[in-house]
Amino acid sequence: VLRDDFRQPPGDVVVAVGEPAVLECVPPRGHPEPSVSWKKDGARLSDKDERLAIRGGKLMLASARKSDAGVYVCVATNVVGERDSEPAELVVF
């Protein structure tokens, strides 16, 4: 089972260059419990990037760069399938 509704979809975030940025996401309820990954501008983010961390649905950027600005989508995945959240915009000024 994977419900349609995200318990908390990500919201738009505005940060200055060098500040930490956090995008929060609580995935829909599911059985098994869905895992969370993120896409930026349609491309899946790699958890190999040491500048970002995904913990419990949160996407954390230690130090935002201009290049981090874009549209982010939280993706909930389990054996049943995959659901994308509404998009959220990260603005870096």
Secondary structure, DSSP 8 states (H G I E B T S, - for coil): -B-SS-SB----EEE-TTS-EEE--B---BSS--EEEEEETTEE--TT-TTEEEETTEEEESS--GGG-EEEEEEEEETTEEEE---EEEEE-
